[in-house]
Amino acid sequence: MLFENIGSQLLKILEDNVDKENKQWLLSKIESIVETESTKDLYLTYSLVPTKIKTEKDFSLLLDDKKLKAYLEIQQANLQQIARIFLLYKVLEAKEEFFKAKVANIIEVADKSELETFLKFLVLLPNPENYKYQAVEALRTNIATVFDAIALNNPYPALYFNEQQWNQMYLKAAFMQQNLNDIVQVDKRANKELTRIISDYAHERWAASREIDPCFWRPVGNFMDEKLLKDMKRLFSSDNLAERKAASLCCHNSNFKEAKALLVEFPDLLKGIENGSITWENIKV
């Protein structure tokens, strides 16, 4: 698990920001759901949270766990989302064997905002690997905010998706023109099959005279070969500076000697990488 003492930390956020009456409503609902093992009340309470807990633009997020605090901030968590995840966390903590299938079924009964919350904060639940099927199913959506909830700023795919699932997510994010720099652990999850997919997709786009996000090439560095080297040469010849920067980063991160030699032909780009002024995060600036 990435974070520790999740239940107590989410409770602290609620105690710091929610009035006593509505906090007590949530706690009593959790106690009742656990005691009665009521699936209906679980779903109803998950849905009713916004009627009791209001979303404040500014709320106190004073946590000892800086990693959890940073995660909640980057996901722009609000109090309703925190309350919903706290609800799921506590019922699973109390009776996981009974409730895990019921929690997994939320994807079938939730509205869009409820589903986004579930996916964004899936990694905070006990044994989050139990919900991989639901996470992978979410990749099928054409609703950008639902797809983003699992794909962007979320460590879950990097932790639990297999290679095929990861590659599917990465390609769809590119197809939907999402910010690929918001995908977590791209370098770690890079794989040879993905580099083939990237090259093939790029050739299809080029043939149709369509642009490609320069960040799309990020995974190819460690898998450079003659075919990919030809792609790098095309990028280096581009009028788009961001594409030239992408090629330089791919070649710099490669152990393929021909790629290293190619990069030497572009000393300004090499210097930019070495002094830290060219990174994947800023190549489009």
Buried (B, 14 or more C-beta within 10 A) or exposed (E): EBBEEBBEBBBBBBEEBBEEEBBEBBBEBBEEBBEEBBBEBBBEBBBBBBEBBBEEEEBEBEBEBEEBBEBBEEBEBBBBBBBBBBBBBBBBBBBBEEBBEBBBBBBEEBEEBBBBBBBBBBBBBBEBEBBBEBBBEBBEBEEEBBBBBBBBBBBBBBBBBEEEBBBBBBBBBBEEEBEBBBBBEBEEBBBEEBBBBBBEBBEEBEEEEEEBBBBBBBBBBBBBBEEBBEBBEBBBEEEEBBBBBBBBBBBBBBEBEBBBEBBEEBEEBBEBBEEEEBEBEEBBE
